[in-house]
Amino acid sequence: MMGSGSGYTRSRITCSGPTSLPGTTVRVTLADRGMNQMMTGTAPMGGHMRLRTSERSVPAGQVSLLAVNRGWRTHELVVLPLDTGSTVGQLVPGADGRVNEADALGESSRSCGSDGGEGITSGATGWTTLTLSPGRYELVCNLKNHYATGMRALLVVT
């Protein structure tokens, strides 16, 4: 995780989200390294960012994703189904620095709130609850260049 000396930001949490969410809760940590609160604009290619989950596998049914932004940049969490034979990180970002999210099942991109919005700001928490069938899902931050810099993770639903 983001321990001392990791270089990853640990911004102060300004809102923590609900204490109880439906179904199985997966805590997702969004982070960036080598950045600070004075940085604005588009994330540079080659920057160090990450998306980590508290669980790698959950049972099918209601799954609540609680996304906590511990970095300085705004982030989001988008849930994409992962095709059989595909692995996390294989999607190719377009010219806009984002991957195709037309098949997205849901997202958490609202600071201190649920579902879609303009992004989860530094220190804020966002959440969403989805009903997921058995399968593999890629969790991504789909803001410009964030996927390409490592903001993706696998979630297996059994």
Secondary structure, DSSP 4 states (H G I P E B T S, - for coil): ---TTS-B--PPPS----S--SSEEEEEEEEEES--TT--SSPPTT-EEEEEES-SEE-SEEEEEEEEE-SSS-B-EEEEE--TT--TT-----TTS----TT--EEE-BTTEES-SSBB-TT-EEEEEEEE-SEEEEEE--STTTTTTT-EEEEEE-
